[in-house]
Amino acid sequence: MTKDTRALGDLSSPDIPKRLSRSSVLCLPLGAVEQHGPHLPLNTDLVIVENIARLMTERLGDEFDLWRLPAIPVGLSREHAWAPGTLSLNVQSFTALLRDLAADLARSLPARNLVIVNGHGGNRGILDALIHEFQADFGFNVCVIHPIVLSGMEEDCPFPDIHGGMIETSLMLMFAPHLVRKDAFATLTKRPDPKAIERVILDLGVSWPWSSGDRALADQGVTGEAAAASAKFGEQVVESLLKNVRGVLTELRERGAR
């Protein structure tokens, strides 16, 4: 091995018992391949979550013995199924994939701490249920991080920032600016209905199936102010996130020691 990246896939098989222990923390990024409007690529969630996981292991890897697993690229994206290029597993397949992976992580690695970095909001409901099974069935001390929410930066957006808006565009301007089509900002001219967004997407009292193709909720699949994005704001989101991730990993370690 040359540079220590803390990417599990860079290790050889004999490295595993030498470098990982029961107290090691596995980091599993979950992405998505789905429409993000005319200005962002289909793999936006994957690019963002892979870079966040990389920064987590670079900044916090030695402190928490954190090891990055290969990202799962496709998740639950039926709300974007109207758009060409969107890929989605069904609930049964996604659940089976994650359960099979968790079982094999428990079989093949000594680590019993797992932090899932969820790059797509549509995965959240299933993950909330599955982590109980990961703990009970496979013995993992586990949590799920939802990076944008955990960063605490959502309130800085001038409009409900749900998909393809200020935060995701800012993160892409930071991580992969060559993939952002700034010229397409000018085509996003129809502001969705904030009341409809609050009622259909954000209301915690009732859940609705929704589509980013609904023009009351999104403009060309975008809910948010993409044109307000900047790489500087993306950096602020990431720094705030990493600060808060340290607290989560500290709590995870303390829970594992009980």
Helices and strands as residue ranges (DSSP letters): G 8-10, H 15-19, E 25-30, H 44-64, E 66-68, G 78-80, H 91-108, E 113-118, G 121-123, H 124-138, E 141-145, H 147-151, G 154-156, H 166-175, G 177-179, G 182-187, H 194-197, I 198-202, G 226-228, H 231-256
